[in-house]
Amino acid sequence: MELLELLKALILGFVEGMTEFAPVSSTGHLIIVDDMWLKTSDFLGKYSANTFKIVIQLGSIMAVVIVFWKRLFSLVGLYKMKDVAPGSQLKLTHVLVGLIPAGVFGLLFEDFIDEHLFSVETVLVGLVIGAILMLIADKYGPKDPKTKTLDQITYKQAFSVGLVQCLSLWPGFSRSGATISGGVLFGLSHRTAADFTFIMAVPVMFGASFVSLFKNWEHVNPDDLSFYIVGFISAFVFALISIKFFLKLIERVKLTPFAIYRLVLAAILFVIIIM
């Protein structure tokens, strides 16, 4: 693996780590940067390049595990959260209820999504529609939400957020953009919606990464292992940096600035595509 190609892995890891948990669509940014600039499929092959984009998400999700380890351990009974009233704590079942809708839709439409929706054009559509949802959430979500902590989330809210998460199966829509917007519309504070989004992302992204590896293992060349490792480490480091920054930022600026960024990016892409 040449140095220039490893630099591309580093760049894609940076893009993944910095955008995975912001509501701007990491998948969309990876498709844009790779398809329009780096073109890793030219030397990795189409299936291996797509698998790489999934695998480096493992780096990002490992950063979530580091940041939220207490909460994650509490879900499986390995840690006791402090200052939480008995019977009111967020449970693993809340997370599972939130995962059911997207899990079902993902299994039903996975092949269709992989074959037809990974393109700059579909990302453009996802960026615009996702931005509109985020603007709606900021405008019409409750100004003083009742659910201000993870331990106040109800099963109805968890399932409702899970339904909205299905929209993120469309590349460019953004998992965090969909779930945070859905959470706000269903009565969660922006910070609580973001926290719940990150926690739900752990099983989703682990599952997606391992399924993709299993299905496409024959397309992964051992000679490309260094490319995968560099991308994984890069995504982990930059995700670790971005998560804490984003959690502080979302409390102050809400979703609107991210929606505006998405619309500007979509406009630039539209100009590039039609030229």
N, C-alpha and C positions, 0 to 999 in steps of 0.2 A: 504494500500500500504506500503510494507516494505521499510526500509531505503536503502537497497541495490538496490531495483528496482528504487527508486527515484534518486539514484546516476547514474543509467543507463540513466535516462531521462536527467540529467544534462550533461552527457558526449555526448549524441546525440545532445543536444542543442548546446553544444560547437562546435561539428563537423559541424553542420548546419550553425551556425553563422560565423565560421571562413572560410568556403569554399563556401558559397552561391554566393559570388560576385567575388571570384577569379576564373580564367578560369581553374579550376581543377575538376569540377563537384561535387556539394554538394550531389546530389542524389546518384552518384556513391560511394562517401565516406560513406554515410549513409548505403547503402546496404552492403558495405564491412565490416564496423564496426559492424553493427547489425547482418547480416547473419553469419559472421565468428566468432563473439566474443560475443556480448551481447545477441542475440537471444530473443528479446522482444516478438516475436510472440508466444513463448512458454507460456507466461502468459497473453498476451493481445489478442492473436488470430491473424490470418493472416490479416484479413481485418482491424481490429482496429490498428494493428501495421503499416500497410501501410498508414492509415489515419493519424496517429500520425506524420509520416514523412512529410506529406503534411501540416498538421496544424502548425507544428513548423516553417514552412516557413513564416507564418504570423508574427512571432516574428522578423524574419530577415527583412521582408518588412516594418514593422513598423519602424525599424531603418533607412531604406531608406527615409521614409516619414519625419523623424526628420532631416536628413542631407540635403535633397533636398526640404524642405518645400516651400521655396520661389519660386523655379522653378515650382513645382507642383501646387502651388496656382496660379501662373501666367497663367498656361494652362487653368484654368477654370475662369479666370478673377478676381481673388480675390487678386492679388498682381501685381504691375507694376514693371517689371525689369528695372533697371537703366542702362544707357549707351548702350541702344539698339536702333538702328535706326528704325523709324516707318516702319512697313510693312516687316521687316526682322526677326522678332522674331520667335523662335520655337513655333509652335501652337499645339493644341490638335490634330488637323487633321494629323499632321506629325506622332504623336504617333500611332493614329488609323490606318494609312496606314501601318506602320511598324508591327502592330499586326495582320493584316488580314491573311497573309499566314499561320502562325503558328496556328492561331485560327481555320481556316478551317481544316487544317491537324489534329489538335488535336481532334476536334469533330469527324472526320471521323475514326480515328484510336485509340481513347482513350481506348476502351475496349481491343483491341488487345495488346496495350502497357502494360496495367495493368496485363493482363493474361500471357504474354509471354516474356516481356523484362526486368522485374525486377529480375535480377540474376547477380551473380558475373561474369559469363562468358560474358554476354552481356555488362556489364560495362567495362570489359577488352577491348573488341572490340572498344567501344566508346572512351575509353581513348587514344588508339593508333591512331585511325582515326582523332580524335579531335586534337591531338598533331601535326599530319602531316599538318592539315589545318592551325594551328597557326604558324608553321615553314614557310609554304608557304606565309602567310600574312606578316611576318617579312621580308622575302627575296624579295618578289615581290611587296609589297605595295609601294606607292610613298614615296620617301625619304623626300620630302617637301610637305606634303599634303596641299591642298588648303582649306579644311574645318577644321578650327582650333577651332571653337566654336560651341556650339549647335545651335546658331541662324543662322549659315550658312548652315545647313543641308537642302538639297532639298527633294522634295517628291520622286524623283527617287531613291535617296540614302536611304531614309527611307524604301521604299518598297523593295529595294535590300537587305538591312540588314535583313528585315523581312523574306525574302525568305531563307536566310542562317540560320536564327533562327530556321527554321523547323527541322534542323539537331539535335537540342538540345532535341527534343522529344525522341530521343534514349538515355536511361539512360547511363551516363558516358561520354556523349559528352560535356556537359556543356553549359548552356544558355549563360553565359557571354563569354565563349571561342568562341562559334559560332558567336555571334553578334559582339564582338570586332574584331575578325578576318575578318568577312564580312565587317565591317565598315572600317577597314584599307585598305582592298582590293578595296573598292569603294571610297577611297579618303578622309576618315576622319582621323584625328590624333588619336593616341592611347587614349589620355585622353578624347577627344570628343566622341569616340566610346564607351568608358567605361561609361561616363555620360549618353549617350543615352540608353545604355544597362540597367542601373539602373532605369531610368525613365520608360522605357517600361516594366520593371519587376513588377512595382507596380500593374497595372491592371491584368497582367498575373497571378501573384502569388496570388493576392486576389481572382481572379476568380477561379483558380484551387483549392484553399483551401476550398472555400465555396461550390463548386460543389462536391468535395470529401466528405465534411461533410454531405451534403444533401443526397448523394447516400448511404453513409455508416453509417448514424446516428444510425440505429438499432444495429450496431455492437459495438457501443461505450458504454461501461459499466460505469455508474455513479461512481462506485468505483474506476475507473481509472482516474478520473478528476484531482487528484493531480499530476499524472504522466504527463498529458498534460500541466498543469500549469507550472510545473518545467521546462519542455522542452521548452515551449514558452518563459519564462523569460530568460532562459539560452541563447537561440538563439538570442533574442533581444539584450542582453547585449554584447555578443561577436560579433555580427554583427555590432553593433555601433562602437566597437573598430576597427574592421577589415576594414570597408568601407573607412575611411579616410586614413588609412595606405596604402591600396591597390591603391587608387587614386593617391597618391604620388609616389608609387612604379612603377606603370605602365608607368609613364612618363619617368622614368629612365632606367628600364630594359627591357621594351617591353614585348613580349609574349614568347620569346625563353626559358628563364629559367623555365617558367611554363610548357612548352611543354616537356622539358627534365625531369622534375619531373614526369609528366604523364607517360612518357615512362619507367622510372625507376619503378614506381609503377605498371605498367602493367607487366613488366618483373617479379617482385616479385610475383604478383598474379598468373602469368602463372606457375611459379615454384611450388607454393603452390598447385595449382589445379592439376597438373600432378603428384605430389608426392603421 
